[in-house]
Every structure is written in structure tokens, then in C-alpha cells.
Amino acid sequence: MKEVVKVLPSFEDLKDEMVPVPGFEDYYCHVEKALVYSTISNKWILQGKGTGDDNKYLGTRLKCKVTGKPRCVYLHEIIYSCRNGIKKSDWRSMPIPFEIDHQNKMTKDCNPRNLALTTSKGNKANKVNVINKNRVSLDIARQLREEFKFVTKNKVEWYEKKGIELGIGKRSVQNICLNRTYKEKI
């Protein structure tokens, strides 16, 4: 089977149609083509295989010019933010935090017409297979973080094992351990 090679346009050809990624001024987005360019590395990024949630999403780390810290972001978040001119933190910090729903259920299809803001409940209702219908208590989250301090190798296997044990997804276990969810000052 032949591998399809995507030919990318030059940045110079598209630069007049691109917008800065809100909160990340060193990156530019062509919303309609769902392309992101880094002026740090001078190349297109987020091209290729998936990186998040068992390779279902296209994700990367963008460096914030103000703080100098890298932030994990997905291509669909960049496209939505650029199309609407708002930072991800703006729509995630609303009284009811919103998520982006891929309306056609194809998570690598980041065409702006395929992306819509919805609640977590609405997003899960649109998914075919929802892995994480359960939530753990804050006490369980704290216990996971304590146990995680002693995990030295095979972290992915540990996340998977704990996820099965608790009836949640391995990504949820990882997010708890890395303090991305059930946040506490550590």
C-alpha cells in the first residue's frame, strides 16, 4: 500500500491569509486549511500521526511568548480559537467549561465547520465510544498522585492498570497524576 504524502504550501504563499494563534504570538494558523506554522522552528507543525488519547488527536506544545512556558494544545483547539479570535482559556474558564466537539466524530478532521463548542456532557453524548463515563472522588485522585510518586518505569502501563481498576480511562489517570484535572497546589 502506498503512503500518501501531503504536500504543504510555503508559508510565504499563505502568510496574508493566516492569523496569530491567540496567546501564542510565535505561531500562525490558516483556519480553512487547518494548518499551523511556527516562526520559532520555521516549519508547519501538527502534521502527521495523532499524539493524544491513543493517537486520536493531533497535539503539540506551544511556547507562550509572555510566560516562556510551553502549553499542551490540540489542533482543533487552535483552529477554534483562531476562527473565533479567543484564547482556549477564555472558553475553558466559563462558568460551565466548554469543550470542542468534532461533529462528524472524526477527531483528526479539524475543518472549522466540523468544530463546535459544547459542554462535556454534550460532547460525550455525541461520541460513539465514551471511555470515561465515571469520575473519581478527590480522595481517590489524591491517592493516585501519592502512588504515582513511586512509579519509576512503565508509566503508561501503570495508567492503564489503574484506569481498569477504577473504571476510568488511562488518559484520565494520567491527567490526575500530572495535576491537569482535580487540580490542587502541589
C-alpha positions in Angstrom: 0.0 0.0 0.0 1.4 3.4 -1.0 1.7 6.1 1.7 0.0 9.4 0.8 2.4 12.3 1.2 0.8 15.6 2.0 2.4 18.5 0.1 2.3 21.6 2.2 2.3 25.1 0.7 5.0 27.6 1.5 4.4 29.9 4.4 5.1 32.9 2.1 2.2 31.8 -0.1 -0.3 31.8 2.8 1.0 34.3 5.2 -1.5 37.0 4.2 -4.4 34.6 5.0 -3.0 33.5 8.4 -3.8 34.8 11.8 -1.7 34.6 15.0 -2.7 31.9 17.5 -4.3 33.8 20.5 -1.9 33.6 23.4 0.9 32.2 21.2 2.2 35.0 19.0 5.1 32.9 17.5 2.5 30.7 15.8 0.2 31.4 12.9 -2.9 29.5 11.7 -4.6 29.1 8.4 -8.1 28.3 9.6 -9.7 27.0 6.4 -6.7 24.7 5.6 -6.3 23.7 9.3 -2.5 24.5 9.2 -0.3 25.9 11.9 3.1 27.4 11.4 5.8 28.0 13.9 8.0 31.1 13.4 10.4 29.6 16.1 11.2 26.5 14.0 10.1 28.0 10.7 8.0 25.0 9.7 4.5 23.7 9.7 3.6 21.8 12.8 0.9 19.2 13.7 1.3 17.3 10.5 1.2 13.5 10.8 0.0 10.9 13.2 -2.0 11.7 16.3 -0.4 12.3 19.6 -3.1 12.4 22.2 -5.6 9.9 23.6 -4.3 6.8 21.7 -3.4 8.8 18.6 -6.9 10.1 18.1 -6.0 13.8 18.2 -3.2 16.0 16.8 -1.5 17.7 19.7 1.7 19.6 20.4 3.3 22.1 22.9 3.3 25.7 22.0 5.6 28.2 23.8 3.9 31.2 25.3 5.8 34.3 24.5 4.7 36.1 27.7 5.5 33.4 30.2 8.0 31.4 28.2 6.3 28.2 29.3 5.1 25.5 26.9 1.4 24.6 26.9 -0.2 21.5 25.6 -2.7 22.2 22.9 -4.6 20.2 20.2 -5.0 21.3 16.6 -8.8 21.5 17.0 -8.4 23.9 19.9 -6.0 26.1 17.8 -8.4 26.2 14.8 -11.4 27.0 17.0 -9.5 29.8 18.9 -8.2 31.3 15.7 -11.6 31.2 13.9 -13.2 32.9 16.8 -10.4 35.1 18.0 -10.4 33.9 21.6 -7.9 32.0 23.7 -8.6 28.5 24.9 -8.5 29.7 28.5 -11.5 32.0 27.7 -13.9 29.3 26.7 -12.5 26.8 29.2 -12.9 29.2 32.2 -16.6 30.0 31.6 -19.0 29.1 34.4 -19.6 25.8 32.6 -16.3 24.9 30.9 -16.8 24.1 27.2 -15.1 21.6 25.1 -14.8 21.3 21.3 -16.9 18.7 19.7 -15.9 17.1 16.3 -19.4 17.0 14.9 -18.7 14.2 12.4 -17.0 12.1 15.1 -13.7 12.1 13.2 -11.2 13.6 15.7 -8.5 14.4 13.2 -10.9 16.3 11.0 -10.2 19.9 12.2 -12.1 21.6 9.4 -13.6 24.7 11.2 -17.1 23.7 10.0 -16.7 20.4 11.9 -15.9 22.0 15.2 -18.4 23.3 17.8 -18.3 24.3 21.4 -20.3 22.1 23.7 -20.4 21.0 27.3 -18.6 17.9 28.4 -21.9 16.1 28.7 -22.9 17.2 25.2 -19.5 16.2 23.8 -19.7 12.7 25.3 -23.3 12.3 24.1 -22.0 12.8 20.5 -19.2 10.2 20.8 -19.6 6.6 19.7 -17.5 5.0 22.4 -17.1 7.0 25.6 -14.3 5.6 27.7 -14.7 7.7 30.8 -18.3 7.8 31.9 -17.2 7.7 35.6 -15.5 10.2 37.8 -13.3 9.5 40.8 -13.5 11.4 44.1 -10.9 14.0 45.1 -9.7 11.5 47.8 -9.1 8.8 45.0 -7.3 11.5 42.9 -5.0 12.3 45.9 -4.3 8.6 46.4 -3.4 8.2 42.8 -1.0 11.1 43.0 0.6 9.6 46.1 1.1 6.2 44.4 2.3 7.8 41.2 5.3 9.4 43.1 6.8 5.9 43.4 6.2 4.8 39.8 9.6 4.8 38.1 9.1 2.9 34.9 6.3 1.8 32.6 4.1 4.7 33.5 1.8 4.2 30.6 1.2 0.6 31.7 0.5 1.9 35.3 -2.0 4.4 34.0 -3.7 1.6 32.0 -3.8 -0.7 35.0 -5.2 2.0 37.4 -7.7 3.0 34.8 -9.1 -0.5 34.5 -9.0 -0.9 38.3 -11.0 2.4 38.8 -13.3 2.1 35.7 -11.9 5.2 34.1 -9.7 5.9 31.0 -5.9 5.7 31.2 -5.7 9.3 30.0 -7.9 10.3 32.9 -5.4 8.6 35.3 -2.5 10.4 33.6 -4.3 13.8 33.8 -4.9 13.3 37.5 -1.3 12.3 38.2 0.0 15.3 36.3 -2.4 17.6 38.1 -4.2 18.6 34.9 -7.5 17.6 36.5 -8.7 17.6 40.1 -6.2 20.4 40.5 -4.5 21.1 43.8 -1.5 23.2 44.7 1.4 20.7 44.8 
